[in-house]
Amino acid sequence: MFEAFQTLDQSFRRWNQRRKRYPQIAAALPEAIDLIALVMKAGLDFQVALNYYIDWGPRGPLHDELVLVQTEMQLGSSRVQALRNMVQRTPEPSLRETPRP
């Protein structure tokens, strides 16, 4: 009985942590888009701009997700597929409009 309660408690804690990440991601998204767009306007490509944000942008859940996006692209996924994977991992409505081919 105790093990069942412990498992349920752990599941609830993980769910609650994920739920708290979504508003943090939504709050950080405008700054990330601005910084990435600024770097791209300077003539650099998306991967360089993404790397710049990862190196210099604020740490948090969006940073963590973008590190995963960068890793997926380095391992051979297309940019669109890596961004779509992020949307699947993070069902934040403001992210749903981002990965359009």
N, C-alpha and C positions, 0 to 999 in steps of 0.2 A: 504494500500500500504506500509506504514511504517513497519507494522508487518511482511509482507512478506520479505521485505528487511532485517529486523533484524534477521529473521529465517535463511535466506540464508547466512547472515554474520556469524552467530553462527555455521552453518554447515561447512562453509569454514574454520573457525578457528579450529574446531575440526579435520577436515581432515588434515589441515596443521600441527597441533601438532602431529598427528599420523604419518604423513609422515616423520617428523623430527626425530622421535624416532628410526626408522629402522637403519639408519647409526650408531647411538649411540649404539644400541644393537649389531650390527655387530662388532663394535670396541671393545666392552667389552667382547665379547664371548671368545676369546683366553685366556684371563686371568682367566675367570671363569672356563673354562675347565681345565686349568693347575692346579688351586687351588683345584678343586673338585677331579681331578685325583690324586694329591699329597696326599690328605687326605685319599682317598680310598687305595692308595698304602701302607699307614700306617696301613691298616687292618680294617678300619672303613667302614660301609656301605654307600650307596648313600645318604640316608636321613640324616645321620650325616654329611656327606660332604656338602650336600646342606645347611644344617643348619649353618655350619661353614662359608660358603660363604655369606650367608644372614647376619650373625652376623658381619663378619669382612671384607667382600669385599666392593668395592666402591659402593656408592649409584648411582642410575640412572635407566633408563628404563629396563635394563636387570635384575637388582636387584628386581624391582617391579614385573616383570613377574615371576621370580623365587619364590618370596613370594607367588604368586598365585598358582604356581605349588606345593609348599610345603603344602599350605592350602588344595588344592584338594586331595593330598595324605593323609593328616590327616583326611579328611572327607570320605575316603574310596576308592578313585580312585586308579587305578594301576599307577605305575610310568610311564609306556608307554602311558597310556591314558592321564595323566596329561601333559606330554610333547607334545603329539599330540594336546591337547587343546591349549597349548601355541603357537604352530605353526599356528593354525587356527586364533588365535587372532593377531599374529604378522607375516605377510607374508614376513619375511626376508629370502632370499634364503639360507644363511648359516645355518639357523636353521632347514631347511627341512631335512637335512641329520642326524640330532641328534636322533630323537625318533624312532629307529628301534628296533623291538623286538629281 
